[in-house]
Amino acid sequence: MKRILILGLTFALAGCLDEEKKTIDAPIRGLKTHLVADTQKAMVRRFPSVLEPTSLNVLSFDTSGKLLEVDLQVGQRVDAGEVVARLDPEAFKIQIANSEAGVRSAKAAYDSALETLARQKELFKSGTITKVALDTAKTDVATDKAQLEQAEASLGAAKDDLAKAVLVVPFDSILNAVEVQSFQTVSTGTPIVSLYAPDAFEVSFSVNFDVISQLVVGTPASVRLADRPDLVLRGVVSELGSRADAVSSFPVVVTLDEADPILKAGMAVEVVIELPLPKEQGFSIPLTTIIMEGDISDRAGPGVAQVFAFDPDTSTVKRRKIQIAGVRENALLVIDGLEAGDRIASAGVSFLRDGQEVKLIEAAD
């Protein structure tokens, strides 16, 4: 009987020790929280794109000929009035020399016709020649005069062609493309170079219906360079496509209001636009507060997630479903499920469970 009693006391004592050990092994977890108080009225949407010139200009010769050496590089800056290409002037000089000879010949014929007409008039007065002979002399003068005018026009055209053999930049520009090679024979209108103004850029991208319905021409935007994240330029929505260029994809164009010397067409950029939240206001919470379980909705648009909310009455944490409208400055914008003054777990979320007792040790306010 004593042995049974001793065994019973032994098991009871062992049970107490086990319970005490469990208590020691599972202390109340300290909880770091975020105070829900940061009210937001807008969400930020980001769109990758490529910098493009607002307008692209193509230069060509107004005459044909053989190019001299072309020493141009894509991306090169050129000033207004700078020569970017020349045609070999020798052929034009020969044409000018031939035209000048034609003018001299035509002028000599015209002068001779005038002298002949003067003599014919004197002879006609004396009755030596007939009126028919006088009229013939007048006709010769008119004909030689027209030929002289034609020769002078040809000389003017030849000189114009020589002037057109030099291709000049009309404004300060950046070369976008060089379409020809040195010593190539080109025709009138053949593209030589394409260029754009260094202070006029735009970006284009596509958005879904929800975004396009909130945009209007004139909506402010900012453009950040991928290679220089510290450089942010102001822009404005300048064009909105009313027709989708793909399924539920609508084109948007943002024009930059300012420029920078380092800007060049083809640079990767990120366009940032603030859009109003679906409700009157939202709360900003850290990304670390989200319970990372299962498939969380796309944070770039409306979605649902869960957080652990602290209950001060019971000193426990409880799961709470929230609605996310988007992301702003590495924080989530919550439009439903939270109220000002709520505290939510902001660290060690993956180690918490619903209803777990915790101790509030620090608040990230």
BANUGU-881390 format. One line per 5 residues: number of its first residue (from 1); their letters; for each residue x, y, z of C-alpha. Coordinates in steps of 0.1 Angstrom, whole numbers, padded with zeros to 4 digits, always signed. Example, Ala and Ser with C-alpha at 12.3 -4.5 7.8 and 13.67 -1.06 7.14 Angstrom:
BANUGU-881390
1	as	+0123/-0045/+0078 | +0137/-0011/+0071
END
This chain:
BANUGU-881390
1	mkril	+0000/+0000/+0000 | +0029/+0024/+0009 | +0045/+0014/-0024 | +0014/+0024/-0044 | +0011/+0057/-0025
6	ilglt	+0048/+0065/-0032 | +0043/+0057/-0069 | +0013/+0080/-0070 | +0031/+0108/-0054 | +0060/+0103/-0078
11	falag	+0038/+0105/-0109 | +0020/+0136/-0095 | +0053/+0153/-0088 | +0066/+0144/-0123 | +0034/+0159/-0138
16	cldee	+0040/+0191/-0119 | +0075/+0193/-0131 | +0065/+0187/-0167 | +0039/+0216/-0165 | +0066/+0238/-0149
21	kktid	+0090/+0228/-0177 | +0065/+0237/-0204 | +0059/+0271/-0187 | +0096/+0277/-0187 | +0101/+0265/-0223
26	apirg	+0072/+0286/-0237 | +0075/+0321/-0223 | +0052/+0349/-0233 | +0066/+0364/-0265 | +0075/+0401/-0267
31	lkthl	+0056/+0419/-0294 | +0068/+0448/-0315 | +0039/+0467/-0331 | +0030/+0494/-0356 | +0005/+0521/-0345
36	vadtq	-0021/+0526/-0373 | -0022/+0564/-0376 | -0007/+0574/-0409 | -0036/+0585/-0431 | -0031/+0584/-0469
41	kamvr	-0054/+0599/-0495 | -0036/+0586/-0526 | -0018/+0556/-0538 | +0013/+0554/-0560 | +0014/+0534/-0592
46	rfpsv	+0047/+0527/-0610 | +0052/+0520/-0647 | +0084/+0509/-0664 | +0091/+0526/-0697 | +0117/+0540/-0721
51	lepts	+0126/+0576/-0727 | +0117/+0588/-0761 | +0121/+0621/-0780 | +0089/+0642/-0783 | +0096/+0646/-0820
56	lnvls	+0121/+0630/-0843 | +0134/+0651/-0873 | +0150/+0636/-0904 | +0175/+0656/-0925 | +0181/+0651/-0962
61	fdtsg	+0197/+0669/-0991 | +0175/+0689/-1015 | +0198/+0678/-1044 | +0216/+0646/-1054 | +0253/+0639/-1054
66	kllev	+0282/+0619/-1038 | +0288/+0622/-1001 | +0322/+0632/-0987 | +0334/+0615/-0955 | +0307/+0612/-0928
71	dlqvg	+0321/+0613/-0893 | +0291/+0611/-0870 | +0281/+0590/-0840 | +0247/+0581/-0826 | +0241/+0601/-0794
76	qrvda	+0264/+0629/-0805 | +0253/+0664/-0796 | +0253/+0689/-0825 | +0247/+0727/-0823 | +0224/+0747/-0845
81	gevva	+0241/+0757/-0877 | +0267/+0729/-0875 | +0274/+0710/-0907 | +0268/+0673/-0904 | +0273/+0662/-0941
86	rldpe	+0286/+0675/-0974 | +0283/+0665/-1010 | +0313/+0665/-1033 | +0313/+0700/-1047 | +0333/+0693/-1079
91	afkiq	+0303/+0682/-1100 | +0284/+0713/-1089 | +0314/+0736/-1098 | +0315/+0721/-1133 | +0278/+0727/-1137
96	ianse	+0283/+0763/-1126 | +0312/+0768/-1151 | +0291/+0754/-1179 | +0261/+0776/-1170 | +0284/+0807/-1168
101	agvrs	+0296/+0798/-1204 | +0260/+0795/-1215 | +0252/+0829/-1200 | +0281/+0845/-1218 | +0271/+0829/-1251
106	akaay	+0234/+0839/-1247 | +0244/+0875/-1238 | +0266/+0878/-1268 | +0238/+0866/-1291 | +0213/+0890/-1274
111	dsale	+0237/+0920/-1277 | +0242/+0911/-1314 | +0205/+0909/-1320 | +0201/+0944/-1304 | +0227/+0959/-1327
116	tlarq	+0211/+0943/-1357 | +0177/+0956/-1347 | +0191/+0991/-1344 | +0205/+0990/-1379 | +0173/+0976/-1393
121	kelfk	+0153/+1004/-1378 | +0176/+1030/-1396 | +0173/+1011/-1429 | +0136/+1009/-1425 | +0133/+1046/-1420
126	sgtit	+0153/+1052/-1453 | +0131/+1027/-1471 | +0160/+1003/-1478 | +0143/+0973/-1461 | +0108/+0961/-1458
131	kvald	+0088/+0959/-1426 | +0091/+0921/-1427 | +0128/+0924/-1423 | +0124/+0948/-1393 | +0099/+0924/-1377
136	taktd	+0123/+0895/-1381 | +0150/+0915/-1363 | +0126/+0923/-1334 | +0117/+0886/-1332 | +0154/+0876/-1330
141	vatdk	+0159/+0901/-1301 | +0130/+0886/-1282 | +0142/+0851/-1288 | +0178/+0858/-1277 | +0166/+0877/-1246
146	aqleq	+0145/+0846/-1236 | +0176/+0824/-1241 | +0197/+0847/-1220 | +0171/+0846/-1192 | +0170/+0808/-1193
151	aeasl	+0208/+0806/-1192 | +0209/+0830/-1162 | +0182/+0808/-1145 | +0203/+0777/-1151 | +0233/+0794/-1136
156	gaakd	+0213/+0804/-1105 | +0200/+0768/-1101 | +0236/+0755/-1104 | +0248/+0779/-1076 | +0218/+0769/-1055
161	dlaka	+0227/+0732/-1059 | +0262/+0740/-1047 | +0247/+0757/-1016 | +0224/+0728/-1010 | +0254/+0704/-1010
166	vlvvp	+0260/+0713/-0973 | +0236/+0698/-0947 | +0232/+0721/-0916 | +0215/+0713/-0883 | +0185/+0736/-0877
171	fdsil	+0186/+0735/-0839 | +0206/+0721/-0810 | +0201/+0684/-0813 | +0212/+0649/-0804 | +0218/+0624/-0833
176	navev	+0194/+0596/-0831 | +0206/+0577/-0862 | +0230/+0580/-0891 | +0214/+0565/-0922 | +0243/+0567/-0947
181	qsfqt	+0280/+0559/-0952 | +0309/+0579/-0964 | +0312/+0585/-1002 | +0278/+0570/-1009 | +0258/+0585/-1038
186	vstgt	+0225/+0599/-1025 | +0194/+0612/-1042 | +0172/+0641/-1034 | +0153/+0633/-1002 | +0174/+0604/-0991
191	pivsl	+0175/+0603/-0952 | +0210/+0613/-0940 | +0205/+0616/-0902 | +0176/+0617/-0877 | +0179/+0639/-0846
196	yapda	+0159/+0653/-0817 | +0159/+0682/-0793 | +0178/+0674/-0761 | +0151/+0691/-0739 | +0119/+0675/-0752
201	fevsf	+0112/+0639/-0741 | +0082/+0618/-0734 | +0075/+0582/-0721 | +0047/+0559/-0732 | +0032/+0529/-0714
206	svnfd	+0000/+0510/-0711 | -0024/+0507/-0681 | -0056/+0488/-0673 | -0091/+0501/-0673 | -0091/+0509/-0636
211	visql	-0061/+0532/-0640 | -0071/+0548/-0673 | -0105/+0557/-0658 | -0088/+0578/-0631 | -0064/+0597/-0654
216	vvgtp	-0070/+0629/-0672 | -0047/+0650/-0695 | -0027/+0672/-0671 | -0024/+0646/-0643 | +0011/+0652/-0627
221	asvrl	+0037/+0625/-0629 | +0073/+0620/-0620 | +0100/+0602/-0641 | +0129/+0584/-0624 | +0160/+0572/-0643
226	adrpd	+0168/+0535/-0638 | +0205/+0543/-0639 | +0202/+0574/-0618 | +0175/+0568/-0592 | +0184/+0600/-0574
231	lvlrg	+0173/+0620/-0605 | +0136/+0626/-0606 | +0120/+0648/-0633 | +0086/+0664/-0633 | +0061/+0653/-0660
236	vvsel	+0025/+0655/-0670 | +0000/+0631/-0687 | -0003/+0646/-0723 | -0021/+0618/-0741 | -0046/+0591/-0732
241	gsrad	-0057/+0563/-0755 | -0094/+0559/-0757 | -0090/+0525/-0775 | -0071/+0496/-0760 | -0040/+0486/-0780
246	avssf	-0043/+0451/-0764 | -0068/+0433/-0742 | -0076/+0457/-0714 | -0045/+0477/-0721 | -0047/+0515/-0728
251	pvvvt	-0018/+0537/-0740 | -0007/+0566/-0719 | +0019/+0593/-0728 | +0037/+0614/-0702 | +0056/+0645/-0714
256	ldead	+0085/+0657/-0693 | +0083/+0693/-0680 | +0120/+0696/-0674 | +0152/+0681/-0688 | +0188/+0672/-0678
261	pilka	+0220/+0672/-0698 | +0224/+0634/-0692 | +0191/+0625/-0708 | +0192/+0605/-0740 | +0166/+0586/-0759
266	gmave	+0164/+0549/-0750 | +0171/+0553/-0713 | +0151/+0530/-0690 | +0128/+0550/-0667 | +0101/+0545/-0641
271	vviel	+0070/+0567/-0643 | +0053/+0574/-0609 | +0017/+0586/-0607 | -0004/+0592/-0576 | -0040/+0581/-0579
276	plpke	-0068/+0587/-0554 | -0077/+0558/-0531 | -0110/+0540/-0537 | -0122/+0554/-0503 | -0118/+0588/-0487
281	qgfsi	-0086/+0577/-0469 | -0063/+0548/-0462 | -0037/+0538/-0437 | +0000/+0532/-0444 | +0015/+0501/-0428
286	pltti	+0049/+0484/-0432 | +0053/+0455/-0455 | +0066/+0434/-0426 | +0032/+0434/-0409 | +0016/+0411/-0436
291	imegd	+0012/+0374/-0427 | +0031/+0357/-0455 | +0010/+0326/-0460 | -0005/+0313/-0492 | -0011/+0334/-0523
296	isdra	-0013/+0370/-0513 | -0030/+0393/-0538 | -0010/+0416/-0560 | +0000/+0445/-0539 | +0002/+0468/-0568
301	gpgva	-0036/+0468/-0570 | -0066/+0461/-0548 | -0062/+0429/-0528 | -0068/+0411/-0496 | -0042/+0401/-0469
306	qvfaf	-0040/+0394/-0432 | -0023/+0409/-0402 | -0020/+0402/-0365 | -0039/+0429/-0345 | -0030/+0433/-0308
311	dpdts	-0059/+0431/-0283 | -0050/+0452/-0252 | -0078/+0437/-0232 | -0065/+0401/-0234 | -0029/+0408/-0244
316	tvkrr	-0032/+0385/-0273 | -0029/+0388/-0311 | -0057/+0380/-0335 | -0058/+0375/-0372 | -0075/+0403/-0391
321	kiqia	-0083/+0405/-0428 | -0075/+0439/-0445 | -0080/+0453/-0480 | -0049/+0467/-0498 | -0052/+0495/-0524
326	gvren	-0016/+0497/-0535 | +0020/+0505/-0524 | +0035/+0538/-0516 | +0071/+0544/-0506 | +0077/+0507/-0496
331	allvi	+0045/+0507/-0474 | +0011/+0492/-0480 | -0020/+0513/-0483 | -0049/+0498/-0464 | -0085/+0510/-0472
336	dglea	-0105/+0485/-0451 | -0100/+0464/-0420 | -0080/+0488/-0398 | -0089/+0519/-0377 | -0068/+0547/-0364
341	gdria	-0053/+0536/-0330 | -0050/+0499/-0338 | -0017/+0482/-0332 | -0006/+0454/-0355 | +0024/+0431/-0352
346	sagvs	+0054/+0445/-0372 | +0081/+0420/-0364 | +0083/+0382/-0360 | +0049/+0378/-0376 | +0058/+0343/-0389
351	flrdg	+0062/+0331/-0353 | +0028/+0342/-0341 | -0004/+0323/-0340 | -0040/+0334/-0337 | -0049/+0340/-0300
356	qevkl	-0014/+0338/-0288 | -0006/+0357/-0256 | +0020/+0384/-0260 | +0037/+0412/-0241 | +0039/+0446/-0257
361	ieaad	+0075/+0456/-0253 | +0080/+0482/-0281 | +0058/+0502/-0303 | +0070/+0515/-0337 | +0050/+0548/-0337
END
